Amino acid sequence: MRALARVLTTLKINSFPHRLYCNSINQSSSNSFIERLINEPKSRTKEILESEANFILNGFDFSWHALVAKLKCSSLQKAQLALEWRLQKMQETDEKDVESYSEVIALCGEIHNVQLAIHAFRAMEANGMKPTSDVFNSLIKACSSPSDECTALSLFEIMEKSDAYKPNSRTYNALISIYAINGNLKSMQAWHSRKKAAGFAPDLHCYEALISGCIKLNSYEAADRYYEEMVSSGIIPNVFIREKMLDGLCKQGNICRIREYLKSMLEDGAVVSIDMAQRLLRFYSKFGSIEDMEELFQTLVASNSCSEVLQRVHNELIKMHAQVAD
């Protein structure tokens, strides 16, 4: 643990219907509370959190991930203040759940605040708890800035030398993700190879990072290769991966390949998300013809796409017809 210290120092109701009803109330209360935090000045953030401490800390359905995700879109400082408050409460109540600390550290990564993540790690140790591989993984993920890459690598080396928290599949995913975010294709691919050499098969999260990193760097052939590798291994792509693949096809400007991909995707039982529909509309309105848009609309109708997607495509089709008429 001395090596770790050196690394860290270098960084400046019983019935189902009743449960459904309660969940609905809790969700509504949670959303209302988050909106209040967003609208109030940041100087009142901790005061508001304190006033709702019982609801936040003991709420059946309260999500810290949802809170941080919404706050960081409004103010990173508010998200940081909220996590500082939670960590303070954990220390005051002598929290002994390692997973709670791991979650806080991971959320620090969501707001790119490695200093607060390290503070949470030290608070956990000061409370007598030993880190696990998952805690280290969360700390590595928090090192997503290019300036923190060396720290992430040092943490990995500490894990390799340990007996209690050896690197696991998620450790390699975290490092692959860091290099994908920072646009380092060579290092991203190198860690993918190291993961397989260590005996860990690539999983969905690994392919999310690989494919998104390749699309970001316009390395479309590599993205196609990883996508085929993933499908061949029996892993079903999720919405995030499908959106990234479609984004790459649109950036390449190949309408024929877009048609083929869309057809294959729908045949596999996948659906077109709102974001995917918006990407398709931007592409078709710029590069496609009315006939292309009509074909897209009929394809989506035949696949029973959701009404919002169909409405957006239909509105764009009407707009294209109106432009031709003018």
Helices and strands as residue ranges (DSSP letters): H 2-9, H 16-39, G 42-44, H 45-51, H 53-58, H 64-74, H 76-92, H 98-110, H 114-126, H 133-142, G 146-148, H 149-161, H 169-181, H 185-197, H 204-216, H 220-232, H 239-252, H 255-267, H 274-287, H 290-302, H 307-325
